[in-house]
């Protein structure tokens, strides 16, 4: 099978959110199964070519019509070393100047105050459509070369930023579609507010896409033109990243959390295939410090947790040094530290540490967490919280205030450093995930691999956690419910630690045995792609 995967991001190349991991794993595992895989991705200022070999810059030049002008683009290509899959980079100055995939960085804000850190690019729709037209143009070029053997059997588009590709390919040349057997799939990674990449109205959609008005009219949602609906109208098959989220996407009661899409999916009887994401456990394996990036190795699945405590002591030492000196260790590069942990290395083994790592956004239930932390700290002297992430400024400020008010018990790490955030999760006993909705969830997997049991709101993909076996679930995402669940789990840790240790082994083993990408692709994706 010839498979094209189109994505704005990919791990080890250009990294942003969870889509990067899915993209990387799909490319790698399909290639290892001897399928021909080609990844299409823009080339940004932040793109790294460390894993690319046989690189050929600008091997092809073309133009695409966009916003009443012709945009010159070039394609570069290479082979990703691990997995041996092909990568085609789309080159354009608008991508090359971007330091982040979807949002501005602090450095970009310093250069231009209007480019606010964490806010989306002002030309985000231009970037989306430019990339998608570049993929559609490449498809057309291959077709016009009368080299049908090079055309893909499957084009798999990752999330809303690539969901217009099926429509653009089919609209650019009807003869292309009529004379090929290519099938299109679009995966919905998140249909929540701010993730739709929609056009504000039909005129705007036409301005960017040049698609016929009659097509755009069928993809409307309260006047806006939705890429996911465009994909469905073009005959693409919609998928999403967990079975439970697939059910939630067609439930009209989830109108608010999908900005109306769930009602339309339901009314039109649009089918969405749910496939729970896998994880490459080997990329986080705490038994191998070279891949985990942790200072000390340990083995949750074998019940050997001594290294987990050594990592905790190391982290506390580094935090203490950072608070006492103006110069920080490289562990905290790109991280701003708020609050502190005053725990002694002697006592830290008997304390209970609870982590949160992820985006600091409303969707993630950060407000509920912020409201719950003071009560837990007042009721349990032996509990500490470590929060890592960045996002909405108002929520970040709440966390800063919380860390200042509860000095010594709350640490807030603002920013991103892979080694630091992994370590901050690995040293904790639990990771709390109070998302209002969660399409799949990755941090619960990572926590389980690191022997850090998840405490999660029972929603979407977080339902893959087996309650009281591989983690803990609670139903109502309120302050009272979260406080009750945290209190229950802390009490179990204090008075029945053997049960926690048993769960740690079960969780780590379950992730490895049931959720490897190799199994997900063989048992789910291949069957879906081969289904006629």
C-alpha positions as CSV (number, residue, x, y, z in Angstrom):
1,X,0.0,0.0,0.0
2,X,1.1,3.5,-0.8
3,X,0.2,5.9,2.0
4,X,0.5,9.7,2.1
5,X,0.2,11.3,5.5
6,X,-0.3,15.1,5.6
7,X,0.3,16.9,8.9
8,X,1.4,20.3,10.1
9,X,3.6,18.6,12.7
10,X,5.6,15.5,13.4
11,X,7.7,14.4,16.4
12,X,11.5,14.8,15.8
13,X,10.8,17.1,12.9
14,X,8.4,19.9,13.9
15,X,6.8,19.5,17.3
16,X,3.7,21.1,18.8
17,X,0.8,19.1,20.3
18,X,-0.3,15.5,20.5
19,X,-0.7,15.3,16.7
20,X,3.1,15.2,16.4
21,X,3.2,11.8,18.1
22,X,0.4,10.2,16.1
23,X,1.9,11.4,12.8
24,X,5.3,10.1,13.7
25,X,4.1,6.7,14.9
26,X,1.8,6.2,11.9
27,X,4.7,6.9,9.5
28,X,7.1,4.8,11.3
29,X,5.0,1.7,12.0
30,X,3.4,1.6,8.5
31,X,6.8,1.8,7.0
32,X,8.1,-1.0,9.3
33,X,5.3,-3.1,8.0
34,X,6.8,-2.6,4.5
35,X,4.2,-0.1,3.2
36,X,5.4,2.8,1.2
37,X,4.9,5.9,3.4
38,X,5.4,9.6,2.5
39,X,4.9,12.3,5.0
40,X,4.0,15.8,3.8
41,X,4.9,18.6,6.2
42,X,5.8,22.3,6.0
43,X,9.4,23.4,6.7
44,X,9.4,26.0,9.5
45,X,12.2,28.0,11.2
46,X,11.8,25.5,14.1
47,X,12.1,22.4,11.9
48,X,15.0,20.1,12.7
49,X,16.6,17.9,10.0
50,X,18.7,15.8,12.5
51,X,16.9,12.6,11.6
52,X,16.7,13.2,7.9
53,X,19.1,11.5,5.5
54,X,19.6,11.7,1.7
55,X,18.2,15.2,1.8
56,X,17.4,16.9,-1.6
57,X,16.6,20.6,-1.3
58,X,14.1,22.2,-3.7
59,X,13.9,19.3,-6.0
60,X,10.6,20.6,-7.4
61,X,9.2,24.1,-7.9
62,X,5.6,25.1,-8.7
63,X,3.0,27.7,-8.0
64,X,-0.4,27.6,-6.3
65,X,-3.2,30.2,-6.6
66,X,-4.0,31.7,-3.2
67,X,-5.7,34.9,-2.1
68,X,-5.7,36.3,-5.6
69,X,-2.0,35.7,-6.3
70,X,0.3,32.9,-7.3
71,X,2.5,31.7,-4.5
72,X,5.8,30.1,-5.4
73,X,6.5,26.9,-3.4
74,X,9.3,24.4,-3.6
75,X,9.4,20.8,-2.3
76,X,12.4,19.2,-0.6
77,X,12.7,15.6,0.3
78,X,14.6,13.1,2.4
79,X,14.3,9.8,4.3
80,X,13.6,9.7,8.1
81,X,16.3,7.4,9.5
82,X,14.1,5.6,12.2
83,X,11.4,3.8,10.2
84,X,12.9,4.6,6.8
85,X,9.9,6.6,5.6
86,X,9.9,9.4,3.0
87,X,9.4,13.0,4.0
88,X,8.5,15.8,1.6
89,X,8.9,19.3,3.0
90,X,6.8,22.2,1.6
91,X,8.9,25.3,1.5
92,X,7.5,28.9,1.5
93,X,8.8,32.1,3.3
94,X,5.6,32.2,5.4
95,X,6.5,28.9,6.9
96,X,10.2,29.5,7.1
97,X,9.8,32.6,9.3
98,X,7.7,30.8,12.0
99,X,9.4,29.7,15.2
100,X,6.3,27.8,16.4
101,X,3.9,25.6,14.4
102,X,0.6,27.3,15.3
103,X,1.4,30.1,17.8
104,X,4.0,32.8,18.4
105,X,7.0,32.4,20.7
106,X,8.3,34.8,23.3
107,X,11.2,35.7,20.9
108,X,8.7,36.6,18.2
109,X,6.8,38.8,20.6
110,X,10.0,40.6,21.5
111,X,10.6,41.3,17.8
112,X,7.0,42.3,17.2
113,X,4.7,43.1,20.2
114,X,1.6,42.4,18.0
115,X,2.8,38.7,17.8
116,X,1.7,37.7,21.3
117,X,3.3,34.6,22.8
118,X,0.9,31.7,22.7
119,X,-1.5,33.4,20.3
120,X,-2.3,31.9,16.9
121,X,-0.5,33.3,13.8
122,X,-2.2,36.2,12.2
123,X,-1.9,34.4,8.9
124,X,-3.0,31.0,10.2
125,X,-5.6,30.4,7.5
126,X,-3.1,31.4,4.8
127,X,-0.7,28.9,6.2
128,X,-3.3,26.1,6.4
129,X,-4.5,26.5,2.9
130,X,-1.1,27.1,1.4
131,X,0.1,23.7,2.8
132,X,-3.1,21.9,1.7
133,X,-2.9,23.4,-1.8
134,X,0.7,22.3,-2.0
135,X,-0.2,18.7,-1.2
136,X,-3.1,18.8,-3.7
137,X,-0.7,20.3,-6.3
138,X,1.8,17.6,-5.8
139,X,-0.9,15.0,-6.3
140,X,-1.9,16.7,-9.6
141,X,1.7,16.9,-10.8
142,X,2.3,13.2,-10.2
143,X,-1.0,12.4,-12.0
144,X,-0.1,14.6,-15.0
145,X,3.2,12.9,-15.3
146,X,1.1,9.8,-16.2
147,X,2.8,8.0,-13.4
148,X,-0.2,6.4,-11.7
149,X,2.0,3.9,-9.9
150,X,3.3,6.7,-7.8
151,X,-0.1,7.9,-6.7
152,X,-1.2,6.9,-3.2
153,X,-3.8,4.3,-2.3
154,X,-4.5,6.3,0.9
155,X,-4.2,10.0,1.8
156,X,-4.5,10.3,5.5
157,X,-5.0,13.9,6.7
158,X,-4.3,14.8,10.3
159,X,-6.8,17.2,11.9
160,X,-8.6,20.3,10.7
161,X,-5.5,22.0,9.4
162,X,-5.3,19.4,6.6
163,X,-9.0,18.4,6.3
164,X,-9.6,20.5,3.1
165,X,-7.1,18.4,1.1
166,X,-9.7,15.9,-0.2
167,X,-11.8,18.7,-1.5
168,X,-8.9,20.5,-3.0
169,X,-7.5,17.4,-4.8
170,X,-10.9,16.6,-6.2
171,X,-11.7,20.1,-7.3
172,X,-8.4,20.8,-9.0
173,X,-9.0,18.1,-11.5
174,X,-12.1,15.9,-11.9
175,X,-10.1,13.6,-14.2
176,X,-7.6,12.9,-11.4
177,X,-10.4,11.5,-9.2
178,X,-12.1,9.7,-12.0
179,X,-8.9,7.8,-13.0
180,X,-7.4,6.9,-9.6
181,X,-8.5,4.7,-6.7
182,X,-7.1,7.0,-4.0
183,X,-9.1,7.0,-0.8
184,X,-9.1,9.9,1.7
185,X,-9.2,9.7,5.4
186,X,-9.4,12.7,7.8
187,X,-8.7,12.2,11.5
188,X,-10.3,14.5,14.0
189,X,-7.8,15.0,16.8
190,X,-9.8,17.6,18.6
191,X,-13.2,19.2,17.7
192,X,-13.2,21.5,20.7
193,X,-13.3,25.3,20.5
194,X,-10.2,26.9,18.9
195,X,-9.4,23.7,17.0
196,X,-11.7,23.9,14.0
197,X,-9.5,26.0,11.7
198,X,-12.8,27.2,10.2
199,X,-13.5,30.0,7.7
200,X,-15.6,32.8,9.2
201,X,-18.0,32.8,6.2
202,X,-18.4,31.5,2.6
203,X,-16.7,34.5,1.1
204,X,-13.7,34.0,3.2
205,X,-13.6,30.3,2.4
206,X,-13.8,31.1,-1.4
207,X,-11.1,33.7,-1.1
208,X,-8.7,31.1,0.4
209,X,-9.7,27.8,-1.2
210,X,-11.2,28.8,-4.6
211,X,-13.7,26.0,-4.0
212,X,-17.2,26.3,-5.6
213,X,-19.8,28.1,-3.5
214,X,-22.1,25.1,-3.8
215,X,-19.6,22.9,-2.0
216,X,-18.8,25.4,0.7
217,X,-22.5,25.9,1.4
218,X,-22.8,22.3,2.4
219,X,-20.1,22.6,5.0
220,X,-21.6,25.5,7.0
221,X,-21.9,25.5,10.8
222,X,-23.7,28.7,12.0
223,X,-22.4,30.5,9.0
224,X,-18.8,29.3,9.4
225,X,-17.3,26.9,6.9
226,X,-15.9,23.8,8.6
227,X,-13.0,21.8,7.1
228,X,-14.3,18.5,8.7
229,X,-17.7,19.0,7.0
230,X,-15.9,19.8,3.7
231,X,-14.0,16.5,4.1
232,X,-17.2,14.6,4.6
233,X,-18.8,16.3,1.6
234,X,-15.9,15.3,-0.6
235,X,-16.3,11.6,0.3
236,X,-13.5,11.4,2.8
237,X,-13.9,9.0,5.7
238,X,-13.8,10.7,9.1
239,X,-12.0,9.0,12.0
240,X,-11.1,10.1,15.5
241,X,-8.6,9.2,18.2
242,X,-10.7,7.0,20.5
243,X,-13.8,5.0,20.5
244,X,-15.4,7.0,23.3
245,X,-14.7,10.4,21.6
246,X,-16.3,9.1,18.4
247,X,-19.5,8.6,20.4
248,X,-19.2,12.0,21.9
249,X,-18.7,13.6,18.5
250,X,-22.1,12.5,17.3
251,X,-23.9,13.2,20.5
252,X,-25.9,16.5,20.1
253,X,-25.6,17.1,23.9
254,X,-22.0,17.9,23.2
255,X,-23.0,21.0,21.2
256,X,-20.9,23.4,23.3
257,X,-17.7,21.3,23.5
258,X,-17.8,20.9,19.7
259,X,-19.1,24.3,18.8
260,X,-22.1,22.8,17.2
261,X,-20.4,20.1,15.1
262,X,-21.8,17.2,17.1
263,X,-25.4,18.3,16.3
264,X,-24.6,18.4,12.5
265,X,-22.8,15.1,12.6
266,X,-25.9,13.7,14.3
267,X,-28.4,15.3,12.0
268,X,-26.6,14.1,8.9
269,X,-25.9,10.7,10.3
270,X,-22.2,11.1,9.6
271,X,-20.2,8.1,10.7
272,X,-17.0,8.6,12.5
273,X,-14.6,5.6,13.1
274,X,-13.0,5.7,16.5
275,X,-9.5,4.3,16.9
276,X,-7.8,4.8,20.2
277,X,-4.3,6.1,19.7
278,X,-1.4,3.9,20.6
279,X,1.9,5.0,22.1
280,X,5.6,4.1,21.4
281,X,6.4,3.0,25.0
282,X,10.0,2.5,24.0
283,X,10.4,6.3,23.4
284,X,9.7,6.9,27.2
285,X,11.1,3.6,28.7
286,X,12.3,4.5,32.2
287,X,14.6,1.5,32.1
288,X,16.7,3.3,29.5
289,X,17.9,6.8,30.5
290,X,19.1,7.5,26.9
291,X,15.5,7.5,25.6
292,X,13.6,8.5,28.8
293,X,15.9,11.5,29.4
294,X,15.6,10.7,33.2
295,X,18.8,10.8,35.3
296,X,18.1,7.4,36.9
297,X,16.5,4.2,35.5
298,X,13.8,2.1,37.1
299,X,11.2,-0.4,36.0
300,X,7.5,0.1,37.0
301,X,6.3,-3.0,35.2
302,X,8.7,-5.1,37.3
303,X,7.9,-3.3,40.5
304,X,11.4,-1.8,40.8
305,X,10.8,1.8,41.8
306,X,14.0,2.8,43.6
307,X,15.2,4.9,40.7
308,X,11.9,6.8,40.8
309,X,12.8,8.1,44.2
310,X,16.4,8.8,43.1
311,X,14.9,10.9,40.3
312,X,12.8,12.8,42.8
313,X,15.8,13.6,44.9
314,X,17.7,14.8,41.9
315,X,14.8,17.0,40.8
316,X,14.6,18.6,44.3
317,X,18.3,19.2,44.3
318,X,18.1,21.0,40.9
319,X,15.1,23.1,42.0
320,X,16.9,24.1,45.2
321,X,20.0,25.1,43.2
322,X,17.8,27.1,40.8
323,X,16.2,29.0,43.7
324,X,19.5,29.8,45.2
325,X,21.4,30.9,42.1
326,X,20.6,33.2,39.2
327,X,22.0,30.6,36.8
328,X,19.7,27.6,36.2
329,X,20.7,24.1,35.1
330,X,20.0,23.2,31.5
331,X,17.1,21.1,32.9
332,X,15.2,24.3,33.2
333,X,16.0,25.8,29.8
334,X,12.9,27.6,28.4
335,X,11.2,27.1,31.8
336,X,10.1,29.8,34.2
337,X,9.9,28.5,37.8
338,X,7.3,29.8,40.2
339,X,7.0,28.6,43.8
340,X,9.3,26.1,45.4
341,X,9.6,22.7,47.1
342,X,11.3,22.8,50.5
343,X,11.2,19.1,51.1
344,X,14.4,17.5,52.4
345,X,15.9,14.6,50.5
346,X,15.4,12.5,53.6
347,X,11.7,13.1,53.9
348,X,10.7,13.3,50.2
349,X,10.2,9.5,49.9
350,X,7.3,9.6,52.3
351,X,5.6,12.6,50.8
352,X,2.9,12.3,48.1
353,X,3.6,14.2,44.8
354,X,0.8,14.9,42.3
355,X,1.7,16.2,38.8
356,X,-0.1,17.9,36.0
357,X,1.5,18.3,32.6
358,X,-0.2,19.6,29.6
359,X,-1.7,22.7,28.1
360,X,-2.9,25.3,30.6
361,X,-6.3,25.8,29.0
362,X,-10.0,25.8,29.9
363,X,-10.5,22.5,28.2
364,X,-8.0,20.8,30.4
365,X,-10.0,21.7,33.6
366,X,-7.2,23.8,35.0
367,X,-9.7,26.1,36.8
368,X,-11.2,23.0,38.6
369,X,-7.7,21.9,39.6
370,X,-6.7,25.4,40.9
371,X,-9.9,25.5,43.0
372,X,-9.2,22.0,44.5
373,X,-5.5,22.3,45.4
374,X,-5.9,24.6,48.5
375,X,-8.4,22.2,50.1
376,X,-6.1,19.2,49.5
377,X,-3.1,21.0,50.9
378,X,-5.1,22.1,54.0
379,X,-6.3,18.6,54.6
380,X,-3.0,16.7,53.9
381,X,0.3,18.1,55.1
382,X,2.2,15.5,53.1
383,X,0.9,16.4,49.6
384,X,2.8,18.4,47.0
385,X,1.7,19.6,43.5
386,X,4.0,20.1,40.5
387,X,2.3,21.8,37.5
388,X,4.0,22.0,34.1
389,X,2.7,23.7,31.0
390,X,1.7,27.0,29.4
391,X,-1.4,28.4,27.7
392,X,-4.1,30.9,28.6
393,X,-2.6,33.9,30.4
394,X,-5.4,34.1,33.0
395,X,-5.0,30.5,34.1
396,X,-1.2,30.8,34.1
397,X,-1.6,33.8,36.5
398,X,-3.9,31.8,38.7
399,X,-1.2,29.1,39.0
400,X,1.5,31.7,39.7
401,X,-0.6,33.1,42.5
402,X,-1.3,29.6,43.8
403,X,2.4,28.7,43.8
404,X,3.2,31.9,45.7
405,X,0.5,31.5,48.3
406,X,1.5,27.8,49.0
407,X,5.2,28.1,48.8
408,X,7.0,24.9,49.4
409,X,4.0,22.9,48.4
410,X,3.1,24.0,44.9
411,X,5.6,24.3,42.0
412,X,4.6,25.8,38.7
413,X,6.9,25.2,35.7
414,X,5.9,27.6,32.9
415,X,7.2,26.7,29.4
416,X,8.5,23.5,27.8
417,X,11.6,21.5,28.1
418,X,11.2,17.8,27.2
419,X,13.6,16.5,29.9
420,X,12.2,18.7,32.6
421,X,8.5,17.9,32.0
422,X,9.2,14.2,31.7
423,X,11.1,14.3,35.0
424,X,8.4,16.3,36.7
425,X,5.9,13.6,35.8
426,X,8.2,10.6,36.6
427,X,9.0,11.8,40.1
428,X,5.3,12.0,41.1
429,X,3.0,9.4,42.5
430,X,0.0,10.5,40.5
431,X,-0.8,12.7,37.6
432,X,-4.2,14.5,37.7
433,X,-6.1,15.0,34.4
434,X,-9.3,17.0,35.0
435,X,-10.2,17.7,31.3
436,X,-13.7,18.7,30.5
437,X,-13.3,16.7,27.3
438,X,-10.3,14.7,26.0
439,X,-10.3,13.1,22.6
440,X,-7.7,10.5,23.5
441,X,-5.2,11.6,26.1
442,X,-1.4,11.0,26.0
443,X,-0.3,12.1,29.5
444,X,-2.2,9.2,31.1
445,X,-0.1,6.8,29.0
446,X,3.1,8.6,29.8
447,X,2.2,8.6,33.5
448,X,1.5,4.9,33.5
449,X,4.8,4.1,31.7
450,X,6.6,6.2,34.3
451,X,4.8,4.5,37.3
452,X,2.7,7.7,37.9
453,X,-0.9,6.6,38.1
454,X,-3.5,8.9,36.4
455,X,-6.4,10.4,38.3
456,X,-8.8,11.5,35.5
457,X,-12.2,12.9,34.7
458,X,-14.2,10.1,33.0
459,X,-14.5,11.5,29.5
460,X,-13.5,10.7,25.9
461,X,-10.2,8.8,25.5
462,X,-9.5,8.9,29.2
463,X,-12.0,6.1,29.5
464,X,-9.2,3.8,28.5
465,X,-8.0,4.0,32.1
466,X,-9.3,1.0,34.0
467,X,-10.7,2.4,37.2
468,X,-8.9,1.1,40.4
469,X,-6.7,-1.1,38.2
470,X,-4.5,1.2,36.0
471,X,-5.6,4.5,37.5
472,X,-8.6,6.3,39.0
473,X,-11.6,7.9,37.3
474,X,-14.3,10.3,38.6
475,X,-17.5,11.2,36.9
476,X,-18.5,14.8,37.6
477,X,-15.8,17.3,36.8
478,X,-16.5,19.7,39.7
479,X,-14.3,21.0,42.5
480,X,-16.1,18.8,45.1
481,X,-15.8,15.7,42.9
482,X,-12.1,16.3,42.3
483,X,-11.4,17.0,45.9
484,X,-13.2,13.8,46.9
485,X,-11.3,11.7,44.4
486,X,-7.9,13.2,45.3
487,X,-8.6,12.7,49.0
488,X,-9.5,9.1,48.4
489,X,-6.4,8.4,46.3
490,X,-4.1,10.1,48.8
491,X,-5.6,8.0,51.6
492,X,-5.1,4.8,49.6
493,X,-1.4,5.8,49.1
494,X,-1.0,6.4,52.8
495,X,-2.7,3.4,54.2
496,X,-2.6,0.8,51.4
497,X,0.7,1.4,49.5
498,X,0.8,-2.2,48.4
499,X,-2.3,-1.7,46.3
500,X,-0.7,1.3,44.6
501,X,2.4,-0.6,43.8
502,X,0.2,-3.4,42.3
503,X,-1.6,-0.9,40.2
504,X,1.6,0.6,39.0
505,X,2.8,-2.8,37.6
506,X,-0.6,-3.4,36.0
507,X,-0.8,0.0,34.4
508,X,2.7,-0.1,32.9
509,X,2.2,-3.7,31.6
510,X,-1.3,-2.8,30.2
511,X,0.1,0.1,28.2
512,X,2.8,-2.0,26.7
513,X,0.7,-5.0,25.9
514,X,-2.5,-3.4,24.7
515,X,-1.6,0.0,23.3
516,X,1.5,-0.3,21.2
517,X,1.2,1.5,17.9
518,X,2.2,-1.7,16.1
519,X,-0.9,-3.4,17.4
520,X,-3.2,-0.4,16.8
521,X,-2.1,-0.2,13.2
522,X,-2.3,-4.0,12.5
523,X,-5.6,-4.5,14.3
524,X,-7.4,-1.2,13.6
525,X,-5.9,1.1,10.9
526,X,-5.1,-1.6,8.4
527,X,-8.5,-3.1,8.6
528,X,-10.1,0.4,8.1
529,X,-7.8,1.3,5.2
530,X,-8.4,-2.1,3.5
531,X,-12.2,-2.0,4.0
532,X,-14.0,-1.4,0.7
